[in-house]
Amino acid sequence: QYTDIIKWTPNEYIVPGPNQTHRMGYMAEGSQMAVYVNGFLLGEFEDDSYLEGKFGVSIAASDTPGFTVTITDAEYWELPQ
């Protein structure tokens, strides 16, 4: 089951259209979480119902036929204690 933690909202740091490249970042430490794009903070939230689990990327386009996305690199780091 998927849950939207932060609802989709247009942002000046996300350039729409074809042939765009964006670097996404997600930080989770305890109940604190943050979402970044291209080095800019998009949103932060606190939710103690997600103290463990999995993460991933979900991509969809309801209005763009032939929409494709390529993920070229994915990395994961443990935060220092």
CYANA upper distance limits for C-alpha pairs under 8 A (distance plus 0.5 A):
  6 ILE  CA     43 GLY  CA      7.95
 10 PRO  CA     14 ILE  CA      7.85
 11 ASN  CA     42 LEU  CA      8.33
 13 TYR  CA     37 VAL  CA      7.38
 13 TYR  CA     38 ASN  CA      7.50
 13 TYR  CA     40 PHE  CA      7.77
 14 ILE  CA     22 HIS  CA      7.77
 14 ILE  CA     37 VAL  CA      7.73
 15 VAL  CA     20 GLN  CA      7.27
 16 PRO  CA     20 GLN  CA      7.64
 22 HIS  CA     37 VAL  CA      7.13
 22 HIS  CA     38 ASN  CA      6.39
 23 ARG  CA     37 VAL  CA      6.06
 23 ARG  CA     38 ASN  CA      5.37
 23 ARG  CA     39 GLY  CA      8.03
 24 MET  CA     35 VAL  CA      8.10
 24 MET  CA     36 TYR  CA      6.21
 24 MET  CA     37 VAL  CA      5.05
 24 MET  CA     38 ASN  CA      6.88
 24 MET  CA     39 GLY  CA      8.46
 25 GLY  CA     35 VAL  CA      6.35
 25 GLY  CA     36 TYR  CA      5.24
 25 GLY  CA     37 VAL  CA      6.65
 25 GLY  CA     39 GLY  CA      8.35
 26 TYR  CA     33 MET  CA      7.85
 26 TYR  CA     34 ALA  CA      6.29
 26 TYR  CA     35 VAL  CA      5.21
 26 TYR  CA     36 TYR  CA      6.69
 27 MET  CA     33 MET  CA      5.93
 27 MET  CA     34 ALA  CA      5.62
 27 MET  CA     35 VAL  CA      7.05
 28 ALA  CA     32 GLN  CA      6.27
 28 ALA  CA     33 MET  CA      4.89
 28 ALA  CA     34 ALA  CA      7.15
 29 GLU  CA     33 MET  CA      6.93
 29 GLU  CA     79 LEU  CA      8.21
 30 GLY  CA     48 ASP  CA      7.89
 30 GLY  CA     51 LEU  CA      6.30
 31 SER  CA     46 GLU  CA      5.75
 31 SER  CA     47 ASP  CA      5.55
 31 SER  CA     48 ASP  CA      5.12
 31 SER  CA     49 SER  CA      8.17
 31 SER  CA     50 TYR  CA      7.31
 31 SER  CA     51 LEU  CA      6.62
 32 GLN  CA     44 GLU  CA      8.01
 32 GLN  CA     45 PHE  CA      6.64
 32 GLN  CA     46 GLU  CA      5.15
 32 GLN  CA     47 ASP  CA      7.27
 33 MET  CA     44 GLU  CA      6.18
 33 MET  CA     45 PHE  CA      5.97
 33 MET  CA     46 GLU  CA      6.62
 33 MET  CA     47 ASP  CA      8.40
 34 ALA  CA     41 LEU  CA      7.75
 34 ALA  CA     42 LEU  CA      8.09
 34 ALA  CA     43 GLY  CA      6.23
 34 ALA  CA     44 GLU  CA      4.75
 34 ALA  CA     45 PHE  CA      6.97
 35 VAL  CA     41 LEU  CA      6.57
 35 VAL  CA     42 LEU  CA      6.02
 35 VAL  CA     43 GLY  CA      5.96
 35 VAL  CA     44 GLU  CA      6.97
 36 TYR  CA     40 PHE  CA      5.80
 36 TYR  CA     41 LEU  CA      4.93
 36 TYR  CA     42 LEU  CA      5.74
 36 TYR  CA     43 GLY  CA      7.79
 37 VAL  CA     41 LEU  CA      7.13
 37 VAL  CA     42 LEU  CA      7.21
 59 ILE  CA     69 VAL  CA      8.20
 60 ALA  CA     67 PHE  CA      8.49
 61 ALA  CA     65 PRO  CA      8.21
 61 ALA  CA     67 PHE  CA      6.97
